[in-house]
């Protein structure tokens, strides 16, 4: 724990010193992962699918506002699908437009949640979404999270339809829609994610020690149990080992993010009581855990004797230099002593 | 020499003058009714366009059915149904928009008051410094 706290303090200090570079790097990384995930999911266009285009888009995104990333990701997806089916590209474009007009126009900050869900699905970290949103978000985040799940499964259905299609026609659109609306896995994911998120959020709003750790653990357990239980009525095949590993890893990641956000020292909780004219206050003060990071100082003994040579190996030139240095230092010392005496 | 108090006030003011607070402060200058009405218009326009797009998608999905089975009286009844749903949707939207933007107007008014208080502090600070300098 102490090592983690020291690392946290060092990272925070590093971020404070190099905030601009770290922010730009972070933006680049997020953009890169986003475009990479889209390529993994619907990488039909060979031009957009190439590494240099992904890197170029990511570099452009480092200087643009983060909101542009959502627009670019949507356009990127549409162009990919357009390469294989014009009708499906039109449909995706319309769906994105409807989502923007109905929801994102009024709550643009929720666009990141919609974008994050398919990206994390691509990284096999989908169970991180409800736990993390439960920790840091409001219950209303269930809506963009569900939209993100629908977006992911819609793109997955479209890839399946394109994979089986022999010719481009409007029938593809009907097939894709039928596949999306009858996708039991999607309904299962929406239901489980919503319940996990609300559970984590409700536990986080309680007041007891180690509330975040409890919430994350509860989120992981509820996620595993619900998926296992509901997979029978929803008729969905579940890989138990993958589910367990992914859920536990997502829980650990959520804890790590929470740890870097805030660490509370429950061993030093203070309960305060005071009053004013109108109220009586009962206050529970939980101090944040901070640790002083020790700075390494290298103290050299007889450094003047070592001179310019590395590891103290004396060469004939160095010996001469050292002697002259010693002489000059001793003469300086004598001069100082004389000055002191005069004073 | 840097004056800490002045610096603190200026930092607070700069925070208010950055996006998205800046836009909110600008909008806080409107009358309540104008503020709600302008947002109501934008919302209704957005939802109308979205409704047309949804209708287009639904029509595309049932394209063959619409071509083969539809006759004039059926189109009339369908159009009436579509219109009724549209009006209901608009009513619902208008209701929620008024509630949400009334609350938001109240919130941004509080922010505006806090911003004006900071401006007042700044003005006072300048007056005091002028008095000290004997101007």
Contacts between the chains, C-beta under 8 A, distances in Angstrom:
chain1	res1	chain2	res2	distance
A	91	B	57	6.8
A	91	B	60	7.6
A	94	B	53	5.3
A	94	B	56	7.0
A	94	B	57	5.9
A	95	B	57	7.7
A	97	B	50	7.7
A	97	B	53	6.1
A	98	B	50	4.9
A	98	B	53	5.1
A	98	B	54	6.2
A	98	B	57	8.0
A	101	B	46	4.5
A	101	B	47	7.1
A	101	B	49	5.7
A	101	B	50	4.0
A	101	B	53	7.6
A	102	B	46	7.2
A	102	B	47	6.7
A	102	B	50	4.8
A	105	B	46	5.6
A	106	B	43	7.4
A	170	B	60	7.0
A	170	B	63	6.6
A	173	B	60	6.4
A	173	B	61	7.3
A	174	B	61	6.2
A	177	B	61	5.7
